[in-house]
Amino acid sequence: MSQKSRKSLVDSIRRHISSGTLHEKECAHRDQIRKVAPAVSGCEECLEMGDTWVHLRMCMTCGNVGCCNDSKNKHAAGHFHSTNHPIMKSLEPGEDWLWCFIDETKVSMP
């Protein structure tokens, strides 16, 4: 995915989440959701680098914690691109949503 396409996708997600118009559609990858828990309290790769992040996301396949696309390193999206683990969960307080990178949709908990 090109940098321009990725930015467009992120902007679209952000608009839909903030406006409340993000509706769930069928996701073909729900079977990859596992019972996982974050192993660390921050972005694993940013912590290793001594860097900072904006928001945290957790991979629902393996539990990897990465920073969001508003963060300069975009480790959560990078994790998806390197592993093809499709669904991530927001780890922000008060947020309870999952996102499928492949189907580009909000996903309900199984």
Buried (B, 14 or more C-beta within 10 A) or exposed (E): EEEEEBEEBBEEBBEBBEEEEBEEEEBEBBEBBEEBEBEEEBBBBBBEEEBEBBBBBBBBBEBBBBBBBEBEBBBBBBBBEEEEBBBBBBBEEEEEBBBBBBBEBBBEEE
